[in-house]
Amino acid sequence: MTELVVRPLEAGEEALFTSLPDRGLVGRKLLGDDFAEMAKKGEYRPEWTWVALREGVVVARAAWWAKPGDETPVALDWFDFTDFDAAVHLLKTAPLRAEYALHTPPAWQDDPDVAAEVNGRVEAAERAGFRKLVERYRFRWTPDNGLPEKPGRLEFRPEPDDDVVLEVFKRVHVGSLDAHVRKTVEEQGLDAAAREDLDIMKWMPGPRDWWRLAYTPEGELVGLVLPTRNVYDPVIGYVAVVPEHRGRGYAYDLLVEATHDLVGYGADRIVAGTDVGNVPMAKAFAKAGYPVTQHRIDLA
């Protein structure tokens, strides 16, 4: 077999990366993203973009994403191949470590062509040392879905002190159904999980003063809701309820408040996500008029 060459791109080689055929059934192409345009913005960089070649032809490729200005990649989110073994070797060779985020259509298992592409990518990633962590719903709300009425049960207040928000994160992480939180708590402890999520939220480009804590009329803390923006869209950054107030449907109240806030800030669409296994939160999104538009499989 012809010798395999695995290397990062050099500046100006975007056309080499995009030369691999892609039907757009899964991954970034499913979202309608254009690699070359994202590379121009600094979201993909040559040293974070790797190809495997045989006789100069790309047989596997992988690109790690970050927002412009970040010093390290945030996620591997562009990975496909025509040569399985080359793809595994590429992931083992590239000196980059971040979760693999694979975007899929809803009910992807029901389409044999889509399922084959999903399963092939997951198998290659697992062979290279990744492990499946969770599958998530990806929601997208627009005004056509209707603006849900506020329940009016809670009071919402800004909280400018990061230390206060950090303590709230510690409380809501107890018994969390979120797979990423549970993983970090198990491996590093509750304090590390809280700090990680606070840092992620501060990394988001949305204004910090959009964040809110929620209280009962009697002044008891119920949870936090952090509307924000990612690089592309207004987003429900975080919704969580403290353990002693769970089971009362408050996640819906928090979600509706954030939706109204983002619309008030001018949003004409809102994206969000939650784990497929987080049934209470998924039900809250459905009740608030957030349709599922994609799924995302995260491999650690």
Secondary structure, 3 states (H helix, E strand, C coil): CCCEEEEECCCCCHHHHCCCCCCCCCCHHHHCCCHHHHHHCCCCCHHHEEEEEECCEEEEEEEEECCCCCCCCCEEEEEEECCHHHHHHHHHHCCCCCEEEEEECCCHHHCHHHHHHHHHHHHHHHHCCCCEEEEEEEEEECHHHCCCCCCCCCEEECCCCHHHHHHHHHHHCCCCCCHHHHHHHHHHCHHHHHHHHHHHHHHCCCCHHHCEEEECCCCCEEEEEEEEECCCCEEEEEEEECHHHCCCCHHHHHHHHHHHHHHHCCCCCEEEEEECCCHHHHHHHHHCCCCEEEEEEEEC
